[in-house]
Every structure is written in C-alpha cells, then in structure tokens.
Amino acid sequence: MALVAVGDFDVDRFESLAREHFSSLSNPADPRPRVQVPVPLDGERRISIETDPEATRTSLAIYHKQPRTADATVGSYRQGMVEILYSWIVNARLGEVAQQADPPFLGAGQGSSDFGRSIQFATSSTSVEQGGVLRGLEALLTEGQRVTRHGLTETELERAKKDLLRSFEQAAMERDKLNSRGFASEYAQHFLAGEAIPGVDFEVELARRFVPRITLQEVEAVHAEFAEGSEVILLSGPSEQIATLPSEDELLAVFAAVADKPVEPYVDHVLDQPLLAEVPTAGEVVVESTIEELELTTWTLSNGVRVMLRPTDFQNDQVMLTGYSPGGHSLVLDADYASALFATTVVGEGGLGEFDQIELGKALAGKVATVRPYIQELEEGVNGFASPKDLETLFQLLYLTFTQPRRDPSAYQSFIQRASAMIANRLANPSVVFGDRFAEVVSQGHPRRRPLSTELLAEVDLDRSFAVYRDRFADAGDFTFIIVGNLDLDTIRPLVETYLGGLPVTEREETWRDIGVEPPAEVVEFEVREGLEPKSHVSLLYTGEAEFNRLQVHALTTFARVLNNRLREVLREDLGGTYGVSVAASLSREPRERYSLSIDFGCAPEKVKMLIERVRAEIAEAREHGLDPKYLQQVEEAQVRSRETSLRQNGFWMGLLKNYDSSGFDKRLILEFQPLIDGFTDEDVQATARRYLDPERYVLGLLYPESEPGEDAER
C-alpha cells in the first residue's frame, strides 16, 4: 500500500496523522499472491456478435491485441508521441468521411489503450445506422488500405505536429497552475503501474526536442504496427435489429473485398487564404466605467455593444468569452421551431466564410481559439475561449460567426442523416422513455417541449435554419460580452474596437417572448413501465410562482443541498435503498418568476413505495420542525470551501458576472457571499421548506420495469 497526499498542508502534521492511523495495520500471515491473468495472443481472428434489447445504436470495433510495451523510458515516450501523431491524422481523415452528404458511418475512430497489465489494444471502431454495418466496415477498412498503399502526407503531419507542440506549450504555460488532483493521480499510477513521472518541464523539453524531427516514415510505420497481433472483432446492436446484422462470413467477406479493391490516394484540400478577407471598419469605446473592488472594466462601443472585462491570473494560457442578447427562438413561429432549435448546429456544420468545417479545422492548426454560437429559448449568444497569443483569431472567428455563416447543403444533409440514425433507437433506453414522459407531463404537452425524435428532425429545413440564424445575429447592438482571463486591457482594446465595434447593428428593439409553458398547478402522479432489468427510478418535482431576488436564490439552493444531505443519509446510509439521491433547485426570473425543486433517485422496484413514503415523511418533518442543524452546518462549510476554490476559476467569474448582469443584481454583491451564509439560519430552513415544498402541487413520476414478479403485491 502507498499513501499519496498533495495539497496545502503541514507535512509534519500529515505524517504524524498517517502514522497514527496506518501504522497499526499489518499484512496477513499468508497473503494471496498477485496473479497476472494471461490473455491469449494466439494470432487467431475472433468474432463476437451480440444484441441487447436496450442498446440504442449499432457499433463495430476491431481490436488488435499486442504485448504491453514498457513506457518508462525516453525512447518509449518518443514512440508514444509518434503514435499520437498517427492517430490524430487518421482520425481527421475519418472525420472527413463522416461529414460527407451520405456518410457511410455516424462516426469512427482509431486509437490505442492498455488492457490489464499485460496487453494493449490498437483499436479501430465505428458506429453505423440500422443496416449499415457492412458499408461502415468497408469505409473504415478502406481508409486503412489508403494508408497502407499510399501513406500519409507531409501537410497532414505538419498540422498534427503544430497541434501536438501547442498542447505541450499550454502545459508549460500552466505548470504553476496544476491542481493537486492531477499530481496525486500521476503518483498513484506511478506506484500501481510503474508509469514514469518526469514532470511537465522535462516532458515539454522532450516534445520540443523530438516532435520536429519525427519523420513521415516513422508515423506511417505505426499503421503496420497497429495492425499486428491477435485480431478481435466485436459487433453489437439493438435486439430488434438482429435481422439487419451481418453474419461472421459476411464480415470476413468485406475484409477480403477491401484488400482487393482499388483505392485512390488521399488528397489534402487546404484553403490557403486568411480567415477574414477584409478587416472590418472599427468602432470605438465611447463610455468606460470601472468597479475597482471587482477589477471589472466595462466599455460601451459606438455601435451599442457592451463589453465587460476582468483580467485574472488564474490560468496563464486562457481567456474566456461569452456574449448574449435577449430574444432566442421564443420569437420564431411554431412552424419554425425545429429549424430554430437546430439552427446553430446546422449552420455550424457548414463552416465560416470561405472555409467549410474541414478546411476551417485545418486553418486553425496550432492555434487555440474556439467560438460556438447558441440560440436558446430566451436568448442567443456565443461562447468561446482562446490562448492570449491567439486572441485575434478568437475575435476573427467571432466576427465571422455573426457576419459570415456558411450555407452548406451537403453538410446539412450529413448532419440530418447522422442525427436521425443516432436517435432512431433512443427509446430502447428506459430512462429516455421516462424522461420524455416526465417532460411531457411537466409541460402539459406543450409543442415546444417535444422530445428529440426523427419526426422532429424531419421538420428541420436548411433555409429556415439559416434564416433564423441570420436574423438572431443580425443586430449586435443589444449584445453584452464578458471577457475573463489572462488579458491586458491596452492590448485587447484595439481587438475589441475592431471586431466587436465592427459588428453590424440594426437598432431594432426586441426582447424574448413568453411562449406559455405552464407546469401543472396540482398533484400529478404517473408510472412508466419500460425495460427488462429490475430497477426503478423516482422523480419528484415541485414548481410554482416565486419572488426572484438574490436572497431567495441563495435560500432555495442552500435548502436543496441541506435536504440532499438529509435524504442521502436516510435513503442510502440508513435504509440502504439507493446508491445516491439528487436534490436540485433553481429560481428563475424569466419568462416569469418561478421556482423548481427536484428529488431524484434510483432503487429496486420493490423498494419504491417504502422510499417514497420516507421522502414524504422527511419533507413533512422539514416543513413542520425543520432539519437537524448539523445538515446546514455541513452545507455552509462546503459552500465556503467551494467558494474559495471557485473564485480562482475564470469560468466561475464569467458565469457570476453574466448571472448578476442579466438578473439586475449589483455586481459588487458578488464579494458579499459570507453575509448570505451568515443570514441563512435553521429557522430559514423550515421557512424555505414551507415555501417551496407544497404538498398540494407536485409531479411524481415512477419508472418500473415492464414486468416484475410480485410487484403488485409489493405496492
């Protein structure tokens, strides 16, 4: 046994505690030997075809079993980098195939992994639509044959090298920001499996030394090495599709056919031009304000765009960005809802500007910059991040996201086909059926709360999606952007003025629309019977009108954690009825001031009634007498610890600033967290329970297996 500890503690004190608690332990007189279970490497090809009634997709994997190689030397570390480059190049090619208008598979990938302590796998895998196993396997093997006969290209290798070196550069930049958990995990693996732990600096030094000198021939040689060893083919799919699954002979016939068919060399299409043909006409900062205690600067630009900036030193190589505007797909007609729901995905599949999605990925090789648009029900916006050295690329991507989305019918068709195939069997999962039914009950069948289905996808129209997207991002004048991270205000200002100040505005006035989703105002209880395994799930949801303010947000979320701790102790530890329970709560301001508190847990079917009764009893106790003060103390101690850690995270600050800004709260109150904790008492726990756990208004959903012997007697 080894004890690993990493963190901010007194070493002598820790060692004293370790000796106190562990020194009395002794090994057994006759310990069991540690046995290495041999895995046969006999060179035979083995095939297994399996089905399951609750499987939701069809997948095929080809494993090549090989003896596990030593990985504690500089030479093996270098070889690992060669293998990474090979896998990245091949996976990029497979990704291109998946984006074809009529893709042969939903997705495919290649990689390697350890299996136990004696062997490792080189794996090629794919998931396919119903009836598409042979076509998907042929495409997967064809890409392998393309490498076998024609090799890889220098341009592919150079891009992969850029990305790999950049990943090491990021590690070097963040060497002083590594968290304790990462160190502890590495030390544990060193003890258990003998993995080397040379440290970030040494690994970066090796990468800079070796990666530029890795040759194309070395990377191509990995292809042959990965194909060595005993081959295992695993095919699995839903039971209802058993008639469409091929036999072993049919699978083997594809291997033989691909080995004999002609295969053309890979052509690396690269668009050799800048992301932006012309730099936009810059705006300027017309109003500037600061909140010194938050180190927060706000700029209002000449086109109306508002930008909040907070420099931090939490991460050396990270800048995060979000931007948002009121409206969302609440403003579209019901007939356009499906197209609006998938608009950012459909448009994103097409790429940006002159670059399709594949060409865009190639153009960004070696850069760390990403922008993702979204259209939610009540707002539209963007999320992004970048390395400080790639900030201009981030802003260029953001500008293109607003102004030059790329319409690509082939990419649209590929997405629809892949998405339809991936969700075709989602209802084979009992949890999905239950979740769909629960959403239907809670929304009272509102058409904009329909579950994901092939029918919903069939309503998506490329032109309507594109039109909705263009409309939602046509006017940047009511957008607010928040930028947090390792940034310098003087350096970033010209980028903000050029790319955000240059965004188009139409000066329209708009906000979101209440589409009228109403939860039940009474008690609703229902059952769903799905699945063969003897397991159930319980979901209990309380909803209603509520006053939205900062104090009530804290009260409700704190109470949810208190109740969670109490129910976990009772349901799991005392009764042994569940592995875990989840209590979650939220208070929303838009479109109406409402609260939501949910209680979820899984259990054996025969324990459903008993556990529900106990939950009801605990809720009644909380309403009538409150809860033991120890639970609030536990939660508040955890809140303080979590807050200390979270305040050193860029994402946390970005989320806080957005929440306070959109909620209309004074941002200075962000620093006033301890008064919230001190002001929430044991009496408030009871008052919150009374306010939000209304015994006359809730939804209770129960999931049972399709049949369970003796279940009626139990209930």
BALO-595940 format. One record per residue (C-alpha): residue in one letter; x, y, z. Coordinates in steps of 0.1 Angstrom, whole numbers, plus 2048, in hexadecimal, padded with zeros to 3 digits. Example, Ala and Ser with C-alpha at 12.3 -4.5 7.8 and 13.67 -1.06 7.14 Angstrom:
<atoms>
A87B7D384ES8897F5847
</atoms>
This chain:
<atoms>
M800800800A80A8247FAL7FB844807V7FC8627F0A7F48857FCV7F78A57E8G7EB8C77F3D7EE8E480BF7F68D482CD8118D1847V8278B383DD8318AA861R80D8AB86DF802896850E81D87C855S81487A87AL7F0874871A7F985A857R80F847871E7F384988BH7D983B874F7EC82285FS80A815873S7F47FC886L7EB7EA865S7FC7CA85EN7FD7B2841P7ED790843A80477384CD7FC76282BP7F477D811R7E47747F1P7FC7757D4R7F77907B9V7EE77C79AQ7F4788777V7D777A763P7E4771740V7D277D722P7D7767704L7EB7756E7D7E77586CFG7E476C6AEE7C075F6A8R7A577669DR7877756B5I7647836ADS74878A6C6I7267966BBE70F7A16D8T6ED7B16DBD6DB7C26F8P6B77CD6FAE6C17EE70BA6DE7F66F3T6D98176E1R6F28156C5T7067FC6B0S72B7FC6B4L7487E86A7A76C7E86B4I78B7D76A8Y7A57D06C3H7C97C56BDK7D77B66DDQ7FC7BB6E3P8147B6700R8157D5715T8357E970FA84A7FA72AD84281F72DA85B82B747T87883472FV87F853719G87D83D6FAS85A830703Y84F85370AR85B85E6E8Q8498416D8G82A84B6EAM82B86D6D9V82F85C6B7E8108476BEI7FD8666C9L8058776A8Y7FA859694S7D98566A6W7D287B6A2I7D887A67DV7C385A678N7A686768DA7A688867AR7A187465AL78585F669G77587F675E77588C651V76486C645A749870660Q741893653Q738887630A71588E624D70D868626P72685D641P72D837643F72F839669L723850685G746853693A767840693G7878416A5Q7A98316AAG7BF82F6CAS7D181A6E2S7CC811707D7D97F9722F7C57DA72CG7CF7CE74ER7F47CD755S7FF7B573AI7F17C0719Q7E67DE705F7CD7E56E9A7D07F76C8T7AB7FE6C0S7978096A2S77280E6A9T75381C699S72E8216A0V71581E684E6F182267CQ6D980567AG6E37ED65FG7047FF659V71D7E8669L72D7DB649R72E7FD638G73D80D658L7577F165BE7617F4637A76681A63BL77B81465BL7917FA64AT79480E62BE7A482B63EG7BC81264DQ7C480562AR7C982961EV7E582D638T7F380A630R7F781160BH7FD837609G80884162BL80286363CT80B886630E82489F63CT80A8BA640E7F58A3657L81389C66CE81D8C066FR7FA8CA67BA7FB8AE695K81D8B86A0K8118DC6A5D7F48D06BAL8098B86CFL8248D26D6R8098EC6DFS7FA8D46F8F81C8D1709E8218F7708Q8008FA71AA80C8E1734A82B8F5738M81891673CE802907757R81E8F476AD81890A789K7F3906787L7F08E0788N7D78D47A2S7DE8BB7BER7C78A17B0G7DC89E790F7FC8997A4A7EC87F7BBS7DF86B79EE80186A78DY81285F7ADA7F88447B2Q7FD83678FH822837794F81F8217B3L80480A7A4A810806780G83381377FE82B831769A84684B766I84186D777P85D883769G8498A376EV83B8BD756D85C8CF74FF86E8AF745E8518A372FV84F8C571DE8758C4718L8718A1708A8558AD6F2R8688CB6E5R8868B46DFF8758986CEV8548A36BCP8658B96A1R87B89C698I861881695T85F876671L84286C65BQ851849658E85184467DV82C84E680E822838663A83481B673V81C81D690H800812678A8117F1672E8197ED697F7F57F36A2A7E97D868AE7FE7BE69AG7F37A66B5S7D47906BBE7B57A06ACV7937A26BEI7747AF6ACL7577B96C3L7357C26B3S7187CD6C9G6F67DC6C3P6D17DD6CES6BF7BC6CFE6A47C96B9Q6BE7CD69DI6CC7AA69FA6BE7A367DT6D37BF66EL6F47B567EP70C7A2667S71977F66EE73E777676D74376C652E73578D644L74C7A165BL76A78D64FA76079162BV7637B762FF7877B363BA78F79F61CA77D7B6604V78E7D6611A7B07C560FD7AB7C15EAK7997E15E0P7AB7FF5D1V7AF81C5E9E7B983F5DFP7D38545F2Y7C686D60CV7C58915FFD7CB8AB61AH7B58C8610V7C18E8621L7B390B61CD7D292161BQ7C3943625P7BD957644L79E951659L792975652A796983630E7929A763DV7959B5660P7749C566BT7719EA670A7799F0695G762A016AEE76FA116CEV769A116F3V751A2E6FBV74BA2771FE762A17739S75AA0E75DT76B9F9778I7629E7798E7849E77A9E77C9CE7C4L7739B57A9E78F9BF792L7749C2778T7749DA75AT7569E0744W7589EF721T73B9FB70DL7449FC6E8S738A146CDN7219F96BEG7109F36E0V7229D36E9R72B9D170EV74A9BF719M7549B573DL7789AB742R78999C761P7AE99475FT7B9976775D7D896277CF7C5941783Q7D1931762N7EF93C74ED7E393172CQ7BD93772EV7A5952724M78094A725L76495D714T73F95D714G726973702Y700974705S6E19876F9P6BC983702G6A59736E9G6AD94F6E1H6979376CFS6799426E3L67595C6C8V6709446ABL64F9356A0D6469126ACA64A905688D66F910689Y6769036ACA6898E36A1S69E8F7688A6A69116A3L6AE8F66BDF6C98E86A7A6D3908695T6F590C6A5T6FE8E869FV6F28E767BV704908673G7238FE686E7268DE672G72C8F4653G74A907660L75192D65FG758945643E76A933626F77491663CD75F8F6640Q7628E5661I77E8CE657E7938EB647L78C900665G79B8E667CK7BA8E4667A7BD90A666L7BD90A68CA7D88F0691G7F08FA6ACK7D89156B9V7C39156D9A7A49286D1T77F91C6CFV75E92E6CCR73C91C6CFP71B92E6C8Y6FB9246D9I6D692D6D7Q6C29246F6E69E92B6FEL6A394E70CE6C49596FFE6DE9546E4G7049576E9V7279496E5N7409376FCG7659366F4F788933702A7AB9386F6S7CF93A700P7DA95E705K7F295B6E7D7D49516D1L7BC96C6DCE7B997C6B9T7B095A6ABL7959586C5F78697A6BBQ788971696L77595169CL75B9656B1Y75897F695L75396467BT73A952692F724971691T72997D66DQ73395F657P72393F660R728926644R70A914634D7148F162AP6F88D961ES7108BB61FA71A8C1643Y6F58C664CQ6EB8A563CS70889364DF6FD8A166FI6D889866AQ6E187465FR6FA86F67CA6E387F696S6C586B68AA6D884A68CM6E68526AFI6C38596BEA6B083E6ABN6B38256C8R6B583E6E5L6948316F2A6A480F6F9N6B281F718P69881E734S6A783E744V6A1851723V67D846721F677850745G689872740D674879721R654871733F65E886751A6658A473BE64389F72AV63189F74BV6448BC75AS63E8D273BQ61A8C5737G6228BA713H62F8DC707P63A8D86E2R65B8E96EAR6648CE704R6618B16ECP67D8976F1L6988926D7S68C87B6BCT690873697E66F885691L67C8A56A2L69C8A368CA68689F66DE6788C2674V69B8D2672D69F8E6652L6C18F3648D6B4914639R69E91B658S6BB912670F6D292965DA6B894565DV6B2942682Y6D8942689R6DE961673D6C1973684R6CC96B6A7F6EF9776A1A6E799468AD6E79AE6A5A7049AF6BDG6F89D06CDD6E79BF6EAF7039A66F1T7179A6711F739994710I74D98972EI77298172BV785972748G7A996474AN7CD96D744L7C798D731D7D69AF730L7BD9CB72AD7D49E0714T7DC9C26FEI7B89B66FBR7A89D86F5P7B09DB6D0L7A49B86CAV7839C06DCE77F9E06C9T7869D06A8Y7739AF6A9L7589B66C3G7559DB6BAG7539D1695L7359B969AP7159C3688V6F89D469AT6D59DB68EE6C99EE6AER6AB9D86B1E69A9D56D3E6909B26DDT69099A6FAW685976700R66196A6FFD64F955719I645936705G62D92B720V63C90B72EE62990474EP6308E8768P6128D8779A6038EB795E5F88CC7A8V6058AA7B1V60D893794E61A870798F62285777DE634837775V64982C757R650807752E66F80273CG68D7EB73CL6967C8747E6AE7CE763P6A07CE787K6A77F378DS691811792H694837794V6818517A7S67E87579DL66C88E7B3L6698B37A7Y65B8D17B9T6548F07A5G6429117AAE6429377AAA65D9477BFE66D9697C6F68E96B7B4N6AA97C7C8R6CD9757D3L6C396A7F6Q6A99517EAV6C19437D0H6DA93C7ECA6BF92F803L6B09167EAT6D29097DDT6DF905801F6C08F480CA6C28DB7EFR6E68D27FBV6DA8CE81FL6BD8B7814N6D58A47FDN6EC89C81BR6CF891830L6BF87B816R6E186C80DE6E6863831V6C4854835L6BE843813R6E183680DE6F383382ED6D682A846L6BF81782FG6D780B814G6BD8127FBT6D18257E0Y6F482C7D5G6ED8517D5V6D386C7D5S6D488D7C3V6C28AD7CFA6C48CB7B7A6B38EC7B8S6B290C7A4L6A092E7A4S69B93F783R69196377BE68795D756P66F959746R65D959768E66A95878CR668933794Y67A9187A9S6828F47A2L68E8DA7BBS6938B67B1I69B8967C4D6A98787B0F6B58567B9G6B78337ACC6AE8137BFA6A27F07BDP67D7EE7B2E6727DE7D3K6807FB7E7V66F8177D4K65081A7EBM66581880BL67E8327FFI66384A7F2E651848814R671850825V67886E80ER65587B816A65B87783BE67C88A839I66B8A6825A64F8A883FE6698A985BA67C8C5849R65C8D9845E6508D4869H6708D487DG68D8DC866L6AC8C5864D6C98BD87BP6E08DC87CK6FE8C5873Y6F28C384FL6F28E984AQ7148EA85BQ7218CF842V7148E2824E72190482FE7448F6836A7448E7813Q737908804V75491B814R76E902807S75F9007E5R75D9267E2E78292A7EBT78B9127CFS77191F7B6L77D9437B9R79E9387A9Q78C92C78AN78694076BG76692D762F757934784W75D959781M74F95A75EG72F94876AL72C95E788L72F97E774K71697375BN6FD967775Y700988789D6FE99D76AS6E098C75AS6CE98A77CG6D39AF783F6E79A97A3D7019C17AFK7229B07A4R7339BD7C3L71F9A47D7I7339887C7L74C98E7E2E73198D7FDF72D968800Q734962825P71797882FL70096181BI70D94382ED70B955850G6E8961849F6D993F841T6CF92E861D6C090D86DE69F91F86FD6A392984BV6A7905841Q6848FE84EA67691D83FT68591481DA6778F181FR6548FF826R657918809Y6649007EEL6588DD7F8D6338E17F1P6218C07F9E6048CB7E2R61A8D17C3Y6348B97B6V63B8A079BL64587C7A5G65286578AL65A84078FL66E82A778Y66880477BP6757E8765E65B7D974ES6547BC764E6607B3787P65479479AG64079D7B8E6417C27B1D61B7C77B6A61C7B77D8E6397CD7E2R6267ED7D8
</atoms>
